[in-house]
């Protein structure tokens, strides 16, 4: 699992457009899986990406 920490603290404040760009960048790279956006007090604080890799069975 890959996650990016986003903090609303003054030293690490991200604008709404920067957060939206990060979300779109993660979605662009995701083929199979899920994206979870964690919000606290109306502010995105974390983005979690889970990717699935399917293994195809070869014929025996």
Buried (B, 14 or more C-beta within 10 A) or exposed (E): EEEEEBEEEEEEEBEEEEBEEBBEEBEEEBEEBEEEBEEEEEBBBBBBBEEEEEEEEEEE
